[in-house]
């Protein structure tokens, strides 16, 4: 095996590993019901979440990498605040993740393992409801009835995570990523249908392994669908699904055969504990995975919310 082939193989293996580890922070695999929910101006929420992912990674079939297994844990701390923007309901959210992952694969028949932990890339999201979600004070909110909501959002992932170009595996991806999205929500009785569509755009990583290469990635188009049922206020569950395609990568002008066409299905339930606290549980798995991570994902989150000053 030539040294050039070994280097190319290691770079492609890193791409596959980046799929596994980087998804803790930026992913077309998002399954987020009620992403455009309307809340009174001045609403705040702190969320502490834990996510466990376990499964296989399907790589470029031309690369001799087999039995690729990934297991990682992600802890996330988020803060959200509702505000009025141009008379419409808007929300800003900041999320800081910490990831711990182990990876194992057979590379040309040789058992290869890696373990990493550290801060992953921070995520920021700003959304605004363009129709059906005007900005409201808390005393106006009880008289409002949810019907049709159309919203838009912009998610930005900043390269703030731990990254060492001399290492094959890193919690951070050392690049910017942005996702503009359009969302639609329709409420009828206890039922709610959510539909979202957006595109991820990625900046280049100019310090790709071993630190002198440049990795680029084509945009990824992603869509989500959620069918939810509200038992009572803040107590709801939903069936979730998504699909994404694109994301072919280039390393030093060499294109990889790693076009993604994948989908996931899952379910989510949110349960209020008292006036300020609630918990949310979700489960998802790969429905169809061509290239990328075929994971089972189990998540739990605790949220504390308030209006105005914390109580």
C-alpha positions as CSV (number, residue, x, y, z in Angstrom):
1,X,0.0,0.0,0.0
2,X,1.5,3.3,-1.1
3,X,2.0,6.2,1.4
4,X,-0.3,8.4,-0.7
5,X,-3.1,5.8,-0.5
6,X,-2.6,5.4,3.3
7,X,-2.8,9.2,3.7
8,X,-6.0,9.3,1.6
9,X,-7.5,6.5,3.5
10,X,-6.8,8.2,6.9
11,X,-8.4,11.4,5.6
12,X,-11.5,9.6,4.5
13,X,-11.7,7.7,7.8
14,X,-11.5,11.0,9.5
15,X,-14.5,12.2,7.4
16,X,-16.5,9.2,8.5
17,X,-15.5,9.8,12.1
18,X,-16.4,13.5,11.8
19,X,-19.9,12.3,10.9
20,X,-20.0,10.3,14.1
21,X,-18.6,12.9,16.5
22,X,-19.5,16.2,14.8
23,X,-23.2,15.3,14.8
24,X,-23.3,16.3,18.5
25,X,-23.3,19.9,17.3
26,X,-24.2,20.3,13.7
27,X,-26.5,17.9,11.9
28,X,-29.0,17.5,9.2
29,X,-30.4,14.7,11.5
30,X,-32.2,17.3,13.7
31,X,-35.7,16.2,14.9
32,X,-37.2,19.1,16.7
33,X,-40.9,19.3,17.1
34,X,-42.6,22.6,18.0
35,X,-39.5,24.6,16.9
36,X,-41.7,27.6,16.1
37,X,-44.0,27.5,19.2
38,X,-45.2,31.0,20.2
39,X,-44.5,32.2,23.8
40,X,-45.2,35.5,25.5
41,X,-42.5,38.2,25.2
42,X,-40.0,38.0,28.0
43,X,-40.2,34.2,28.4
44,X,-37.0,32.5,29.4
45,X,-35.9,28.9,29.5
46,X,-32.8,27.0,30.6
47,X,-32.5,23.5,29.3
48,X,-30.1,20.8,30.4
49,X,-30.1,17.8,28.0
50,X,-28.4,14.5,27.7
51,X,-28.2,12.5,24.5
52,X,-26.8,9.0,23.9
53,X,-26.0,7.7,20.4
54,X,-24.9,4.2,19.5
55,X,-24.6,2.6,16.1
56,X,-22.7,2.1,12.9
57,X,-21.3,4.4,10.3
58,X,-21.6,3.7,6.6
59,X,-18.6,5.1,4.7
60,X,-17.4,5.6,1.1
61,X,-17.7,2.0,-0.2
62,X,-14.4,2.3,-2.1
63,X,-12.6,2.7,1.3
64,X,-11.5,-0.5,3.1
65,X,-13.2,0.5,6.4
66,X,-15.5,-2.1,7.9
67,X,-17.4,-2.7,11.1
68,X,-17.3,1.0,12.0
69,X,-19.0,1.5,15.4
70,X,-19.6,4.8,17.2
71,X,-20.9,5.4,20.7
72,X,-21.0,8.8,22.2
73,X,-22.6,10.9,24.9
74,X,-23.5,14.6,24.5
75,X,-24.4,17.0,27.3
76,X,-26.0,20.3,26.2
77,X,-26.8,23.5,28.1
78,X,-29.2,25.9,26.4
79,X,-30.7,29.3,27.1
80,X,-33.7,30.7,25.2
81,X,-35.5,34.0,25.4
82,X,-38.7,35.1,23.6
83,X,-38.8,38.7,22.3
84,X,-40.8,40.9,20.0
85,X,-39.2,41.7,16.6
86,X,-41.0,44.0,14.2
87,X,-44.2,43.2,16.0
88,X,-43.8,39.4,15.6
89,X,-42.9,36.7,18.1
90,X,-39.2,35.8,18.0
91,X,-36.9,33.5,19.9
92,X,-33.1,33.4,20.4
93,X,-31.4,30.3,21.7
94,X,-27.7,29.6,22.5
95,X,-26.5,26.0,23.1
96,X,-23.1,24.8,24.4
97,X,-22.4,21.1,24.0
98,X,-19.9,18.8,25.6
99,X,-19.2,15.4,23.9
100,X,-17.6,12.2,24.9
101,X,-17.2,9.5,22.2
102,X,-15.5,6.2,21.4
103,X,-15.0,4.9,17.9
104,X,-13.9,1.6,16.5
105,X,-13.4,0.2,13.0
106,X,-11.4,-2.3,11.0
107,X,-9.1,-0.4,8.6
108,X,-7.6,-2.7,6.0
109,X,-8.2,-5.5,8.5
110,X,-6.5,-3.7,11.4
111,X,-8.5,-2.9,14.5
112,X,-8.5,0.9,15.0
113,X,-9.9,2.7,18.1
114,X,-10.2,6.3,19.3
115,X,-11.6,8.0,22.4
116,X,-12.2,11.7,22.7
117,X,-14.0,14.1,25.1
118,X,-14.3,17.9,25.1
119,X,-16.3,21.0,24.3
120,X,-18.0,20.7,20.9
121,X,-19.0,23.6,18.6
122,X,-21.5,26.1,20.0
123,X,-24.9,26.7,18.3
124,X,-27.0,29.8,18.0
125,X,-30.5,30.0,16.6
126,X,-32.8,33.0,15.9
127,X,-36.3,32.4,14.8
128,X,-39.3,34.7,14.0
129,X,-42.9,33.9,13.2
130,X,-44.0,35.7,10.1
131,X,-47.7,34.7,10.3
132,X,-49.9,33.7,13.1
133,X,-47.5,34.6,15.9
134,X,-47.6,38.3,16.8
135,X,-45.6,39.5,19.8
136,X,-47.8,39.3,22.9
137,X,-47.5,40.2,26.5
138,X,-48.3,37.5,29.1
139,X,-51.7,39.0,29.8
140,X,-52.6,38.9,26.1
141,X,-51.6,35.3,25.6
142,X,-54.6,33.5,27.1
143,X,-56.9,35.1,24.5
144,X,-54.7,33.9,21.6
145,X,-55.6,30.6,19.8
146,X,-53.0,28.8,17.8
147,X,-53.9,28.0,14.2
148,X,-51.5,28.4,11.3
149,X,-47.9,29.6,11.9
150,X,-45.3,30.4,9.3
151,X,-41.8,31.1,10.6
152,X,-38.2,31.4,9.5
153,X,-35.0,30.8,11.4
154,X,-31.2,31.0,11.1
155,X,-29.0,28.6,12.9
156,X,-25.2,29.3,13.2
157,X,-22.6,26.8,14.4
158,X,-19.4,28.5,15.5
159,X,-16.0,26.7,15.5
160,X,-15.6,27.0,19.3
161,X,-15.1,23.3,20.0
162,X,-11.9,21.5,20.9
163,X,-9.8,20.9,17.8
164,X,-6.3,19.7,17.2
165,X,-5.3,19.3,13.5
166,X,-2.7,16.7,14.4
167,X,-5.4,14.4,15.7
168,X,-7.7,12.3,13.5
169,X,-10.7,12.7,15.8
170,X,-11.9,16.0,17.4
171,X,-15.0,17.2,19.3
172,X,-15.1,20.3,17.1
173,X,-15.1,20.5,13.3
174,X,-13.1,23.8,13.0
175,X,-15.5,25.4,10.5
176,X,-18.5,27.7,10.4
177,X,-21.9,26.3,9.4
178,X,-25.2,28.2,8.8
179,X,-28.8,26.9,8.2
180,X,-31.6,29.1,7.0
181,X,-34.9,27.4,7.4
182,X,-38.6,27.9,6.7
183,X,-41.2,26.4,9.1
184,X,-44.9,25.7,8.8
185,X,-47.2,24.7,11.7
186,X,-51.0,24.0,11.6
187,X,-53.0,23.3,14.8
188,X,-56.4,21.6,14.6
189,X,-58.0,20.7,17.9
190,X,-55.4,18.7,19.9
191,X,-53.4,17.9,16.8
192,X,-50.5,19.8,15.3
193,X,-48.6,19.3,12.0
194,X,-45.1,20.8,11.8
195,X,-43.2,20.9,8.5
196,X,-39.7,22.5,8.2
197,X,-37.3,22.8,5.3
198,X,-33.8,24.3,5.2
199,X,-30.3,24.0,3.8
200,X,-27.0,23.7,5.7
201,X,-24.0,25.7,4.3
202,X,-20.5,24.9,5.5
203,X,-17.3,26.9,5.6
204,X,-14.0,25.3,4.8
205,X,-11.7,23.7,7.3
206,X,-8.3,25.0,6.3
207,X,-6.5,23.0,9.0
208,X,-7.7,19.5,8.2
209,X,-5.5,16.6,9.2
210,X,-2.6,16.6,9.4
211,X,-3.0,20.4,9.5
212,X,-2.0,21.3,6.0
213,X,-5.1,20.1,4.1
214,X,-8.4,21.8,3.3
215,X,-11.7,20.1,3.6
216,X,-14.9,21.5,2.0
217,X,-18.4,20.2,2.1
218,X,-21.3,20.8,-0.3
219,X,-24.6,22.1,1.1
220,X,-27.1,19.6,2.7
221,X,-30.8,20.1,2.1
222,X,-32.9,18.9,5.0
223,X,-36.6,18.5,5.8
224,X,-38.6,17.6,8.9
225,X,-42.2,16.5,9.6
226,X,-43.8,16.1,13.0
227,X,-47.4,15.1,13.9
228,X,-48.1,16.1,17.5
229,X,-51.0,15.6,20.0
230,X,-51.5,17.9,22.9
231,X,-53.0,16.3,25.9
232,X,-53.1,19.6,27.9
233,X,-50.9,22.7,27.9
234,X,-47.2,21.7,27.9
235,X,-48.1,18.0,27.9
236,X,-47.7,16.7,24.4
237,X,-46.2,14.0,22.3
238,X,-45.3,13.7,18.6
239,X,-44.2,11.3,15.9
240,X,-41.1,12.6,14.1
241,X,-39.4,12.0,10.7
242,X,-36.8,13.7,8.5
243,X,-34.8,13.4,5.3
244,X,-31.6,15.0,4.1
245,X,-29.4,14.9,1.0
246,X,-26.1,16.3,-0.2
247,X,-22.9,17.0,1.7
248,X,-20.4,15.6,-0.6
249,X,-16.9,16.5,0.6
250,X,-13.7,17.6,-1.1
251,X,-10.2,17.3,0.4
252,X,-7.5,19.3,-1.4
253,X,-9.6,19.3,-4.5
254,X,-10.1,15.5,-4.4
255,X,-13.8,14.7,-4.3
256,X,-15.1,11.8,-2.1
257,X,-17.9,9.4,-3.0
258,X,-19.8,10.3,0.1
259,X,-23.1,11.9,-1.1
260,X,-25.7,11.5,1.7
261,X,-29.3,10.5,1.2
262,X,-30.6,9.6,4.6
263,X,-33.7,9.7,6.9
264,X,-34.6,9.1,10.5
265,X,-37.8,8.4,12.4
266,X,-38.6,8.8,16.1
267,X,-41.0,10.0,18.8
268,X,-40.9,12.8,21.4
269,X,-42.9,13.4,24.6
270,X,-42.9,16.5,26.8
271,X,-44.3,16.3,30.4
272,X,-44.8,19.3,32.8
273,X,-43.7,18.8,36.3
274,X,-45.0,22.1,37.8
275,X,-45.5,25.7,36.7
276,X,-41.9,26.2,35.7
277,X,-40.4,22.8,35.1
278,X,-40.9,20.1,32.5
279,X,-39.0,17.1,31.1
280,X,-38.8,15.9,27.6
281,X,-37.8,12.4,26.2
282,X,-37.1,11.4,22.6
283,X,-36.0,8.4,20.7
284,X,-35.0,8.1,17.0
285,X,-33.2,5.7,14.7
286,X,-32.1,5.5,11.1
287,X,-34.9,4.7,8.7
288,X,-32.6,4.8,5.6
289,X,-28.9,5.5,5.7
290,X,-26.7,5.5,2.6
291,X,-23.6,7.3,3.9
292,X,-23.2,8.4,7.5
293,X,-24.3,7.4,11.0
294,X,-27.0,4.8,11.5
295,X,-27.6,5.5,15.1
296,X,-30.1,4.8,17.8
297,X,-30.5,8.1,19.7
298,X,-32.0,8.4,23.2
299,X,-32.3,11.9,24.7
300,X,-33.6,13.3,28.0
301,X,-34.0,17.0,28.9
302,X,-35.0,19.1,31.9
303,X,-36.2,22.6,31.4
304,X,-36.9,25.5,33.8
305,X,-38.9,28.4,32.3
306,X,-40.0,31.8,33.6
307,X,-41.3,35.1,32.5
308,X,-39.4,38.3,33.4
309,X,-37.0,37.8,36.3
310,X,-36.1,34.2,37.4
311,X,-38.1,32.9,40.4
